[in-house]
């Protein structure tokens, strides 16, 4: 599947599941709350601020909920490719935008670029992250959360035991992302958060990914027989691990 076809499939599947996204996105909501807590502490310079892959606006809403009477939250431009997700986003200042084309011209020299659970859907995540870092103004901040390649070991183990391909979305390696950001930023915080979540069984896990709209993969789907084999080999406890990388860093100066 080429990049354009994959991107359109991602957009289409999220659009179909937009109505149920917030109800099922508990992990994404928890991460958005953490990122909002960090953003409130940052000394932001003047300049535009954006939420890259904002979707239904979980991060911006968390910022608003954590605001105090003495500290108004920054207004984040809500950028997302999926118009149906943005239609569920109650925040103003929205724009339907394909991040594979880079950032809008009016976001260059940004004071804040935040992104949660979006970078993994873009081609060449390390290169995309470098572009985001380079778009910050001196003193500007990157705040990022992204699931990494250490996620879903149970899926890979079940696929290996069943002798079938693992069709999980290839997630970026943690070190790749850190190495992409480090030359551009003074990293204030980097953390690998690990979550072990109960889904009951493999079928319920895969179904929840699909219901979120997050079931797209560049790999061909398994046949019915292969899927049965995968589910039969799934760990009986139904637990699935996620690893989420948090990166928070400040652009010190322009790089050549």
Order of alpha helices (4+ residues) and beta strands (2+ residues): alpha-alpha-alpha-beta-alpha-beta-alpha-beta-beta-alpha-beta-alpha-alpha-beta-alpha-alpha-beta
